[in-house]
Amino acid sequence: MAATRPALRFPVTIFLSAFLLFQIQPMMARYILPWFGGGPAVWTTCLLFFQALLLAGYVYAHWLGSRPSARLQAWLHLGLLGASLAFLPIRPNALWKPAASADPSGRILLLLAVTIGAPYFLLSATAPLLQRWLTVSEPGKQPWRLYALSNFGSFVALLSYPFAVEPFLRLNMQVWTWSALYVAFAILCGWTAWRFWSTATVAPASHEDEADPARPTIVHVLLWLGLAACGSTLLVATTNQISQEIAVNPFLWVAPLALYLLTFVLTFESDRFYRPVMMAVAAGIAAPIGCVVPSLSGALSLRWQLILYLTAMLVACLLCHGELARSRPSARYLTTFYVAVAAGGALGGGFVALIAPRVFTEFLEYPIGLAAACLLGFAGWLRGGALALWTRGNLAVRVPLMALLFGGLTAIVAAATSGNQPSVASARNFYGILRVLQGNDGNGAFLELRHGRTRHGSQYLDALKRDWPTTYYGPHSGVGMSLNAMDQRHRRVAIVGLGAGTLAAWGRSGDTFRFYEINPDVDAIAHQWFTFLRDSRARTEIVLGDARVSLERELAQGNSADFDLIAVDAFTSDAIPFHLLTAECADLYRKRLAPGGLLLLHISNRILNLEPVARGLAEHLGWTETLFVSGDDRTTGESGSVWALLTHGTEFVKGSGMPSVTAPATRRAPILWTDDFVSLWHVLNF
C-alpha cells in the first residue's frame, strides 16, 4: 500500500487540473458574453483562446520535460505556479468592454490573456508534464490512461457547470470558488514537483523506455495534426450551428464540448471502445445526414436538431480520435504527440473562428469538417494496408472504405452547393451571415433581409407600397399598434436592433428614431438596399455597438428619461442575446424611459417561450405586461409575431383600445433572468 501511495498524487493532480481547466471555459465566456453582443462568435473566439493556450501549455511541458535536470524542472514549475497566484481572483475588468462595433476578436483574446492567461497556461501543461514525470519516476508505466483520466476530469467539469454550478452559484461566487480551488491545485502540483525533484536524481532520459526506439516521421506528425484539427473544426462548427439557431448559453456550449472530450476518454482509455469498421460505416452515414440538417431545420424540432447535430459530431470525432489513438507513439514521444494534437486543435479552432468568417459567405466549415473526418479516416485505413485487402475483394475492408468515401464526397458536394439560393447581396462577419433576397407575393416584388433562417425585415419595390411597415412591424403587430396609439408629438423612440430599418416607416414629422445595432454590415445593408431610413419622416439615428453598452454609456453621460418608447428586437436568427432580457438591463431601460414610457419586447421564437421572462421583468419593475399576438396577413405583408408590452399601469392599453391577449391560466410561472443567472431549461419548447 505504501508503494502505491506516491503515485496517487499524479492522477489526483491531473484530474483536478483538467476539472479546473474546463470549468473556467464556460464560466469566463459567460462572464464576458454580454460585453460583446451575446453572439455565438464570442464563444467561438473564447474556444480559440483556450485551444491556443492549451497548445502553449503542451509546448512548455514538452520543453520542460526534456530538460536534463529534474531540479531545474521542479523549481521552474514551482516558480511559475507561485507567480500565477497573482492573477487571482480571475475576474475580468469592465474596462475591456468595447467602445465600437468593430470585430472584437482581438479584444476578447487580449482580455482572456490578461485575466486568466497564467493559470490557464499552467493548468494546460499539467497533464502532459506530469505524465512525463511519471514515466521518469516509475519507468515502465504507461501514461495513456492518465490522458483518458484528464479528459474525464474535463468531461465532469463541463457537465457539472450547467447543472450543478450555474443554477446555484452567482458569477461572483463562481469566480471565488474557482480561485480557491486553483490555490489547492497549485499546492498539490507544487508538492508533486517537489517530490519529483527529490526522487528523480538523474537525468530523465536515462529512465526512458529503450525497447521502442521508433521515432515519429513527418507523415505521422501531419496525420496527428490533421486528425486533431478535423475534430476541433467539427467541435467549433457544430457549436456555431447550434448557438446560431437556438441561443448563446453555456447549456448549449457544453453539450458539443463534453461529447468531444468523451471521444478522447473512450478512445484513449482502452482499445475496446473504438471499433474501426463500425465507426467507418457510421461516419459514412452520419456525415450526409449532418449536412442535410441545416436545410431541414425549419421542419425539425429542437430535440431532433440537437440529436442529429450532436450525433454527427460524436461519430466523426470518434473516428478522428480513434485513429489518433491507433497511431500514438511510444511513451518516449508522448509530449511530441500531445503538442501535435494541441497544435491541430488550435488550427481547427483558428480556421473556424478567424479564417472562415473572412473567406466564406456560408457556414462551409461544418460540411468541410465532416468531409475531412471521413477522408482522413479513409487515409488512416490506407496507412494500415487496407488497399491491398480491398483489391482481394475483402468485404470487411471494402464496406467501411466505401462508406468513408461516400460520406466524404457527399459532404464535399454539400459544401460546394451550400447557399445556392440566389441572393441580391450577402455578407459574413463576426456576427454571422446576412443575405438580401428578392421575392414576390400578391402585393408585388420585394427585398428581404435574412439572418440565418429568420427574416429581419422586407420592403416592397413598388413606390406606392415602399413605405409599408411589413413583417413583424405591421399595423397589427404589438409595436405597430403601440406606435400608432401614441398621440404625443415629437416622440423619441429607441429601437434595439436595426434589421432593414422597417420601424422607421412609423416615424412622424418631429419624431426621433434611434436605432442601436451591433453589426456594421446590417447598417450598410439597411442603407444600401432598403429605403426605410431615408424615406422616414422622422429623424433617424444609428448608434453602432452593443445596445446595452451604448445605453449605459449614454446614461453615464447624463442621458436619462429621454425615450418615450424602447423596442427590443435584437434577436439573431432564433438565437437571443439574453443580456438584453435580464433584471439589470430592465432597470437600465426604466432609467432611459420617460414617465409613462413604453417597453416593448419582441419575443417571437420557434424554440424558446420567452413570455415568462417578459412577465418576470414586468414583476421586477412593478409594471404590467400585456401580450400582443398577431398572425400572417398577406394583404399588408405582415408576418406573425408576439410582442410583450411592459407599462407602468394599464392606462395606455385601456385608453388605446388595442386588442391584447390574455394568457391562459396554465401558463408558466414568471422567470427572472439576471446577469448572474440565465436558465434555458424552463423556456425550451421541446
N, C-alpha and C positions, 0 to 999 in steps of 0.2 A: 504493500500500500504506500509506503514511504517513497518507493521508487517511482511511482506514477504521479505523486502529488505535484512535483515541479512542473510536469507537462500541462497541468490544468491551467496554468497562467496563460498559455498560448491560446487555447480555444476560447477562454473567458474574455481575454482582451480583444481577440479578433471579433467575437460576437458583439461585444459592447461597441467597438469602433464602427462596425457595419450598421448596427442599430442607430447610432447617433448620426452616421453619415447620411442615411436615407430618411431619418426623422426630420432633419433640418431642411431637406429639399422642399416638401410641400409647405412646411411652416414658413420658410423665408419667402417663397414665391407668393404665398397667401398674404404675407405682410405687405409686400410692395405692389401687389396686383392693382389696388385702387389708384396708386400713384401714376400708373402708365396706361390708363384707359380700360383696364379689366379685360383686354382681349386675349385670345388664345396664344398669340405670339409672345406674350410676356412669359408664359410657362415654357414655351419653346426656347426662348433665349436663356432662361434660367437653366434648362436642361443642358444647353450648350456649355454654359459656365461649369456646371457640375462635371460634365464629361471631360472638359479641358483640364480642370484641376485634378480630376482623377488620373488623367494621363501624367500630369506633372508629379503627382504623388508616386506613381508607379516608376517613373524615370528616376526619381530621388531614391526610391527603395532599391532599384537596380544598381544605381551608382554606389550608394552607401553599403549595400550588401557585398559589393565586390572589393571594398577596401580591405587591405591585408591585416589591419589591426582591429581586433574586437573592441579594444578600449576606445579607439577613435570612433567607431560606430556608436557605441553606447553613449559616450559623453556628448557627441554632437547631437544625437537624437534627444538626449535629456535636455540639452540647452534649448533646442527648438520647442520642445514641449513646454518648458518654463516660459519662453517668450510668447507662445501662443495664448497664454492666460491673459495677456494684456488686452486681447480682443473681446473679453467677456465683460458684461453680458452682450450677446450678439443681437443688438437692436439697431436697425437701420436709422440713420439720421434723416430727419424730414427735409433737410436742406437739399437732398438729392431729388426731390420732386421736380419734374421737368417744367420749364417755363415756356416751352414752344411745342409745336406739333410734329417736329421732325422725327425721323426714325430714332427711337430711344435705345436701340440695341446696345450701342457702346456705353451709354449711361448706365444701363442695367448691369452690364458686365463689370464696370468700374465700381458701382455700388456694392455688388456682391463681393468683389475682391477686397475692398477696404473694411467690409463688415464681418465676413466670415472666412476670408482668404486663408489665414494661417491655420485656424482649427480644422477647416475642411481639408487642407493640404495634408496635414499630419494624419487625420483620420483615413484619407485615401491611401496613404503609404503604409498603413499598419498591417493589413492582411498580407501583401507580398513580402514585406520586410520581416515580419515575424515567422512566416513560413520559411524564409531563408535562414533565419536564426535557428529554427527548429531542426532543419537539415544539418546544420553545423553542430548544434548541441547534442543531437541524437542521430548520428549517422545511420542511414538505412531506413529511416522513417519516410513514408511517402506523404507529401503535404497536400495532395489534391482534395482530400476530404475536408481539409480546413478551408479550401476555396469554396466548396459547397456550403460549409457552415457559415462562411462570411456572407454568401448570397442569401442564405436562410435568415440570418440576422437582419439583412436589408429588407427581406420579404416581410418579416414580422413587423418591422418599423413602419412600412408602408400600410399594411393592413390595420395596424393599431391607430394610425393617425386619424382617419375619418370616423372611426367607430369608437375609439377609447380616449382620444386626446382632444380633437377639435370640438366635439359636442360638450365637453365638460370643463375644459380649461380655456380661459381667455388668452388672447395672443400674448399679453404681457406676462401671464403666468407660464405660458409655454416657453417663452424666452428664458425666464429664470430657472425653470425646471431643467431645460436642456443644458443651460450653462453649468448648473450644479452637477449634472451627470457627466459633463465634459471634464470637470475638475476630477471626478472619481476616475474617469478613464485615464487622464494624464498621470495620476498617481499610480494606477495599475500598470500602465505602459512603461512608466519610468522604473518601476520595480522590476519589470521584465527585462528592461535594458540593462539595469544594474546586475541582475542575476546572470544575464548572458555574458557580460564582461568578466564576472567573477568565475565563470565556469569555462568559457571558451578562451583559453590562454594561448592558443596557437592560431596561426593564420587560417581563416575559414576554408581556404582552398584545400588544405591538407585533409579535411574531413569529408570532402565531396565524394560521391559515389563514382568510382572509376570504371564500373562494369559496363557502362553505356557511353562510349566516347562520341557517339554520333552528334555532329553539330548541325543545327538547323540551316538549311540552304535558303537562298533568297526566294526560291519558289515557295518554301514553307512559310516564310515571313509574309510574303504577298498574299498567300491563301488565308493566313490568320487575319491580316488587315482587312481583306475583302469580306470574309465571313462576319467579322465583328462590325464592320461598317454597315453591312446589309442589315444585321439585327438592329443596330442603333437607328438606322434610317426608318425601318418599319415601326419602331417604338415611337419616335417623334412624329412621323407622318400619321400614324393611327391616332395618336393623342390629338393632333391637329384636326383630323377629320371629326372626331367625337366632340371636341370642345367647340369647333366652329358651328356645329349644328345643334348643340344642346346647351351647354353652359360652361363657363370657365370656373371650375371649382375643384378643390383637392379630391373630392369624392370620385370625380371622373378622371383626374390625372393619375390617381393611384392604381386604378384597375389595369391599364396597359403596362405601367412600370412594374407592378407586382408580378404580373404574368411573365414579363420579360426576365425578371430575376428568377422566377420559378424555373424557367427553362435552364438557367445556369445550374441551379440546385440539382435538378433531375439528371442533367447530362454529365455533371462532374462528380456527383456523389457515387454513382455506380454505373457500369456499362449496361446493366439490365434494363434501365429506363429508356434507353434510346434504341429503337429498332429501325435500322436504315430503310428496309424495304417498306414497312408500314408508313414511315414518315414521308418517304418519297412519294408514294401514292397519295397520301393525304394532302401534301403540298400541291401536287398537280391538280387536285380538286378544289382546294381552298383558295388558291391564287385567282382563278377566274371568278369565283363567287365574290371574293373581296373586291374585285374590280367592278363588279356589277352593282354592288350595294349603293354607291353614291347616286347612280341614276335611278334607283328604285326607292330611295329613302323617303320620298313623298308618300309612297304606298305602304311603307313598313312602319310598324310600331317602334317605339323607343327600345322596347325589350329586344326585338329582333335585330334592330340596327346594332345594338351593343353586342349581342351574341355573335353576329356574323363578322363584325369588325374584329372583335377580340379573338374569335376562333381562328380567323385567317392569320392574324399576327402571331398567335400562340404556335400554330403549326409551322409557320415559316421560321420563327425564332428557334423552335426545337430542332428544325433541320439545320440551321446555321450553327447553333451552339453544339449540337450533337456532332457535326463534322469538326468543329473546333476541338471538342474533347477527344475525338478519334485521332486527331493529328497532333496532340500535345507532345512536347518533347520529354526527355528525362528531367528529373528534378534539378539537375545541374543548371538547366537553362530556363527554370521556371520564371525568373524575373524578366528574362528576354521575352518569353511568351506573354506574360502579363502586360508588358509595355506595348507589344504589338496589338493585343486585344484592346487595351485602353486607347491606343492611337486610332484604331479602327472605329471605336465608339465615338471619339471626338470628330473624326472625319465624317461619320454619318450624321452626327448632330449638327456640325457646321454646314453640311450640304443642305439640310432641311431648313435650318434657321437663317443662314446668311446667303447661300447661293441661290436656292430655289426661288425665293421671292423676287430676286433681281434678274433671274434668267427666264423663268416660266411665267405664263399668264394663267395657267391652270395648276391644280394640285397634282402635278405629274409625279412628284416624288413618291407618292403612295403606290401607284402601279409599277413604277421603276423599282421600288424596293421589293415588291413581290416577284417581279421578273428576275431580279438579281439573285434572290434567295433560291429560286428553282434552278437557275443556270449555274450558280456556284455549287449547289448540291449535286448537279449533274457532273460538274468538274471534279468534285470530291469522289464520285463513283469512278470516274475515268482514272483518277490518280491511283485507285486501288486495283486497277487492272480489269475493270468491267468491260472494256471494249472487246477484249479477247473472248470473254464469255458471251457477249452479245452475238458475235459472229458465229458462235456454235449453236445458236438457237435456244439459249437458256432463258426460259420464260421468267424465272425468278430474278433475272437481271433485266431482260427486255421490258417487262411491265413497268418497274419503277423508273427506268430511264425514259421510256416513252411518256410516262406521267409527268416527269420533271420537264421534259421538252415541251409538252402540251401546256403546262402551267406557265412556263417562261414565255413562250411565244404568244399565248393569249393575253398575258399581261402587257407585253410589248405592244400588241395591237391596240389594247385598251388605252395605253398611254398615247399612242400615235393618233387615235381618233377622239381623244378627250377634247371637249369644248368645240365639237363640230357644229354646234348650233350657231348659225350666223349672228354676229353681233355688230352693231354700228361702231362700238368702241369698247375697249376693256382696259383694265389697269389692275396691277397687283403690287402691293407693298406690304409693310409690316402688319397692317391691319386686315389684310385679306384681299379677296378678288372682287372687283366691281365690273359689271357689264351693262352696257346700254343696248337694249334690244328694240327692234321695231315690230309692231303688231298691228292688227286691225280687228275691230269689232263692229257692232251695229252702229256705233257713233262715228266710225271712220278710223283713219290711221293714227297711231300714237307711238310715242317713245316711252320706254320703261327702264327704270334703273333697278338692277338686282344686285344684291349682295348674298352670295350663296344661292339658296333657293327662295329667298324672301324678297318680295317687291318693296322698294323704298321710294315709290312714287312713280307716277306716269303722267304724261301730258299729251293731249290731242293736238295734232298738227293743224287742224282746221282753225283759221283765225277767229271764228266765232265761238269756238269751244276751247280755245287755248287757255283761257283763264278759269276753266272749271277746276275746282279742287276735287281731285279724284282719289281713288284707292281708299286708304284708311282715314281720309281727312275731308270726306264729302259732307254735304248738308245734313245727312242722317247720322253722322258719327258723333261721338261724345264731344270731341274737341270742336267740331264744326258747329254743333248746336250751342256750345258754351260761348264760342266767339261771337256767334250771331246774336246771342241773348245779351251780350254786354253792350249797354246803351251809352256808356260814357264816351266822351270824345278823347282823342289823344291817348289811346290805350298803349301801354308799354307791355309787350309780350316777350317772354323768353322761351325759346324752344331748344331743348337739348336733343340734338340730332338734326342734321340738315336734310339728308336724303336729296331728293330732286328740288327741294325748296317749295313743295306744294303748299304748305301752310301760309306762305306769303300771299297767296291768292285771296286770303281773308282780310288782308290789310286795307284799312281805310285811310283817307287823307288825314294826315296829322298823327297817325299811329307810328310806333317804332317797334319793329320786329327784329329781335336779336337772336341769331342762331349760334349755338355752341357746337362745334364739330371738331372731333379729334383727328379725322383722316383728311389730309390736304387734298387727296385725289377726289374725294367727294365734293369738296369746294370747287375744284377745277371742272369736274363733270357738270355740276349744277349750273355753272355759269356758261359752259360751252355748248351743252346740248339741250338745256331747258331754259325757259324764259320767265319762270315764275318770279324770280328775284327782280329782274329788271322791269317786268311789267307791273309789279305790285304798286298800288297807290300809297303804300306805307313806306317809310324809310326803313331799309333793311341793313342790318349789320351782321358781319360774320366774325366770330371770335374762334380762332383756331387753338386747339389744345383740349385736354380733358375738361369736360364741363364742370366737374366738381372742383378741380384745382382752380379753374378760372373764376368760378363763382366765389370761392374762398378768398382768392387774391383780390377780387374787386371789393368784397366785404371789408377786407383789411384796409383798403384804400378809402373807406368811408361810404361805400355804396350800400345802402340798406333800405328796405321798404320801397324799392323802386320799380317793382313789376306788379302789374295787375293780374297777370296770369303766367304760370310756368307750366309748359307742356314737356313731359319727359318721354322722349321717343327715340331712345339711343340704342335699340337692340340691333345687334349684328347677326343677320340671319336669324336663327332661333336661339342663339347664344345671348345671354344677358350680362351686362356689366353690373353685378349685384351691388357694387359700392354706391350706385345711384339709388338704391332702394333700402338703405339702412336708416336706423333711427337718427344717427348723427347727420346724415345727409338731409333727412326730413327737417331737422332743426335748422339746417342751412337754408332750405327752401323757405321756411317760415320767416327767417330773418330778411330774406330778399323780397318777400311779398308785401305789398301794401295792405293796410287793414281791409278785410273783406276780400282779399285776393283769392284766386282760384289755383289749385294744384291739380293738374291732370296727368294721369299715368296711363300710357298705352301698354296694356297687359295682354294683348293678343299673343297667343303662343300655342303651338301644336303639342308641345312636350311638357310644359310646366304650367300649373294652375297658380297664377300669381295673385288671384283675388284675395286669398287670406293674408298675403303680405301687404297688399294695399290697405286692407282693413286694419292690420296691425299698426301700420304707420298712422292711420287716422286716429286710432285709440291712443297712440303715443302722443300725438299732437293735441288730443282732446277735441278733434274735429269730427265731422260726419262724412261717411263715404257713400257715394251714390254711383251705381254701376250703370253704364250705358252700353248696350249690345245692339249692334246693327248688322244686317245681312248684306249680301251682294245686291247691287242694284245696277243692272245693265244700262238703264236709261240715263244714269248720271255717271257711270264709270266707277262706281264705288265698290270697294271690297269689304267683306265682313270684318268687323273689328270690335274689340272690347276696350273701353276706356273707363277708368275709375276717376271720379271727380271727388276731391277732398276739399271741403269748405268748412269754415268756422260758422256752424249753424246750417239751417236748411232754407233760409230766406231766399237765396239766389235761385235754387232749384224750384221752389214753390212759385216764386214770382215769375219765372220764365215760362212755366208750363211745359217744361221738357219732359218727355216720356221716359222716366228712369225705369230700371229693372229691379224688382225685389228678389233678392237671392233666396233660394229655398231654405227651409228650416234645417235641412240635413247638411248644409254647407259646412266646410271645415272650420275649425277654430282659428281665430286670428293668429298670425305668426309675426313676430317682431324680429327682424334681422338687425344686427349691429355690425360695426366694423370688426369686432372681435369674434362674431359668431354668425355664420350663414349655413343653413342646412337645406339641402335639396330633397331630403327624404320625404318630407311631408307635402311637397308641391309637385312631385313627379306624377305624370299621367301615364302610368304603365298600362 
